Amino acid sequence: MVREAKAMRLSIKPIRTCIVCRKSETPSQLLRVNCIDGVVTPVQGRKSQGRGAWLHPKCGYVAIERKAFKWAFKLDEVPDVTQFKKFITELLTEMDAKDMKLK
């Protein structure tokens, strides 16, 4: 019985849901962002402070348009997304460059 419980704990993988498209993925396929002092910032690594939200990198612009961060972080006002917008632009440009090399 104890072995079965231990085996189950080892096989359980964390699953997160994108705040835009609502698809469930492993954390390695999603981007985590935090809202600190009203500014949406991407999280590098696993540790971060405060409430976080998960989304696909390609869903970043849609999240900004829909003001999804306001609801994800349970805020009264729309947070500042300029830092996040700059990060997502660089990330998507980098991803496109990698795709071009593969072709």
C-alpha positions as semicolon CSV with decimal commas, in nm:
position;residue;x (nm);y (nm);z (nm)
1;M;0,000;0,000;0,000
2;V;0,280;0,243;0,089
3;R;0,468;0,163;-0,233
4;E;0,157;0,236;-0,441
5;A;0,108;0,575;-0,274
6;K;0,474;0,664;-0,330
7;A;0,454;0,559;-0,696
8;M;0,140;0,770;-0,744
9;R;0,308;1,080;-0,599
10;L;0,603;1,039;-0,835
11;S;0,379;1,003;-1,142
12;I;0,161;1,308;-1,075
13;K;0,269;1,603;-1,290
14;P;0,157;1,961;-1,224
15;I;-0,091;2,098;-1,477
16;R;-0,163;2,470;-1,530
17;T;-0,429;2,644;-1,739
18;C;-0,370;2,933;-1,979
19;I;-0,573;3,239;-1,873
20;V;-0,654;3,318;-2,238
21;C;-0,734;2,996;-2,426
22;R;-0,808;2,785;-2,113
23;K;-0,599;2,490;-2,241
24;S;-0,421;2,286;-1,975
25;E;-0,047;2,225;-2,015
26;T;0,259;2,141;-1,811
27;P;0,433;2,445;-1,658
28;S;0,727;2,403;-1,899
29;Q;0,499;2,492;-2,193
30;L;0,346;2,799;-2,030
31;L;0,479;3,136;-1,920
32;R;0,416;3,251;-1,564
33;V;0,360;3,620;-1,495
34;N;0,318;3,809;-1,168
35;C;0,166;4,141;-1,084
36;I;0,388;4,332;-0,844
37;D;0,284;4,689;-0,756
38;G;0,046;4,704;-1,052
39;V;0,307;4,594;-1,309
40;V;0,280;4,263;-1,496
41;T;0,623;4,100;-1,507
42;P;0,728;3,761;-1,649
43;V;0,874;3,517;-1,399
44;Q;1,211;3,360;-1,468
45;G;1,258;3,035;-1,278
46;R;1,019;2,863;-1,042
47;K;1,014;3,091;-0,738
48;S;0,817;3,413;-0,738
49;Q;0,619;3,636;-0,507
50;G;0,250;3,711;-0,511
51;R;-0,035;3,590;-0,724
52;G;0,069;3,446;-1,058
53;A;-0,101;3,366;-1,385
54;W;-0,005;3,119;-1,657
55;L;-0,039;3,167;-2,032
56;H;0,105;3,049;-2,361
57;P;0,361;3,292;-2,504
58;K;0,150;3,319;-2,822
59;C;-0,155;3,414;-2,612
60;G;0,027;3,719;-2,467
61;Y;-0,113;3,984;-2,701
62;V;-0,465;3,842;-2,672
63;A;-0,437;3,865;-2,292
64;I;-0,346;4,233;-2,322
65;E;-0,636;4,303;-2,561
66;R;-0,890;4,122;-2,344
67;K;-0,752;4,277;-2,025
68;A;-0,724;3,925;-1,888
69;F;-0,462;4,027;-1,632
70;K;-0,711;4,242;-1,445
71;W;-0,929;3,937;-1,382
72;A;-0,645;3,689;-1,331
73;F;-0,488;3,905;-1,059
74;K;-0,826;4,012;-0,913
75;L;-0,751;4,384;-0,953
76;D;-0,982;4,685;-0,969
77;E;-0,782;4,851;-1,248
78;V;-0,595;4,721;-1,550
79;P;-0,226;4,669;-1,457
80;D;0,068;4,817;-1,647
81;V;0,170;4,574;-1,924
82;T;0,450;4,769;-2,098
83;Q;0,725;4,553;-1,947
84;F;0,536;4,235;-2,036
85;K;0,466;4,358;-2,391
86;K;0,838;4,423;-2,447
87;F;0,927;4,078;-2,311
88;I;0,667;3,895;-2,521
89;T;0,776;4,078;-2,838
90;E;1,137;3,971;-2,784
91;L;1,034;3,615;-2,698
92;L;0,814;3,571;-3,004
93;T;1,081;3,722;-3,231
94;E;1,330;3,476;-3,088
95;M;1,086;3,187;-3,138
96;D;1,025;3,290;-3,501
97;A;1,399;3,307;-3,564
98;K;1,440;2,951;-3,432
99;D;1,156;2,833;-3,657
100;M;1,320;2,992;-3,961
101;K;1,648;2,807;-3,890
102;L;1,464;2,475;-3,874
103;K;1,308;2,523;-4,220
